[in-house]
């Protein structure tokens, strides 16, 4: 009786199938971590709904109901383009942010002289008809520079690099502080935490922390003794605003019931934000039904979280809060699997600035901290801030893609090695049935795949 059989090597099909799944149109365009992409899309959707609802005061002035939302949608679409561009750029090119930082320092210095004043603050520069905010550019470039310097520590150059990091941080934050103290404090805290994560020696960070505490104490004392005439104009014109905000938040006065519920110029924004939050209840009044959007002067920016709670309720506010928490946690998970230090610090720095700025905005809206003027990232109406926020998302996605590429490549090679071992075992098993090893592995493989054995009762023949 003849028995025909064939022996074949298993093909490496699992890897190819995975690649085919990723080769879809969506996968080719929107690369990187899907959780980050999902959070980004949800934030954009919330932003479009709430900005459309909260821009009633702008619509009233412009007499164009579609103008504000079309402008905002244009910047969001531009932000998507920024992400698609940046997340295709390998992270190593972000080391050039040091040159962007130098340019932004120059712009920050020039802003008080050639800048455009908006809401009594000179934070914008108009270039070729476009208005940009140099502090936003300085923030992202400083974080990228700190991440790069941290990745270059080797034990011998730690002191020099630490001096550079502290020096650049002090210069940038010091210039920003003259006109935007809250942004300067936020940026310093993020850079300080990034240095702590980057394993800068604790004693050095403690010394810097003590020095900062001393400067803050001197600053507060200075605010108390400075004559009011000095705050009317010049570089000290913002000190009056800082002094009033700190005093209003920290001073507890004995008030009658009538004075407590009286809205004045000093508590106007905070009072209406409280009303918006209390109106929201558990489920809110539904988008478009806010009443406080007509009273809050920055309902579409600084106090948009209060409008979100009024229209989407306490549950909506919690969902928005959780979205930023997810960004922070997911970025930490991505940074953990990245094997290079530079992309790891890029991811963490970008996630920290996004989440901390969001937490500050939310805390202001519910009156946990004094008014700061920080927008809610990606949700608040903005121009430069929206594009820079999208750039942070692009950096996280780029660092995820290219920072872990080597690790994924090694895993792929190890999988192929394992399959190769199994194939060799199959070859050796086949040799026990009468195959002769000619010493050439390729010849052996060829015999195993294509030789047919005919079996009869007396002997084996080939």
Secondary structure, DSSP 8 states (H G I E B T S, - for coil): -------------HHHHHHHHHTSHHHHHS-S-HHHHHHHHHHHHHHHHHHHHH-HHHHHHHT-TTHHHHHHHHHHHHHHHHHHHHTTS-GGGGGGHHHHHHHHHHHHHHHHHH-EEETTEEEEEEETTEEE-HHHHHHHHHHHHHHHHHHT--SSSHHHHHHHHHHHHHHHHHHHHTT-HHHHHHHHHHHHHHHHHTT--HHHHHHHHHHHHHHHHHHHHHHHHS-GGGGSSGGGTTHHHHHHHHHHHH------HHHHT---TTTHHHHHHHHHHHHHTTT-S-TT--SGGGT-TTTTTTTHHHHHHHHHHHHHHHHHHHHHHHHHHHHHHHHHH--SHHHHHHHHHHHHHHHHHHHHHHHHHTTSS-------TTTS--SHHHHHHHHHHHHHHHHHHHHTHHHHHHHHHHHHHHHHHHHHHHHHHHHTTT----S-HHHHHHHHHH---EE-SS-EE-
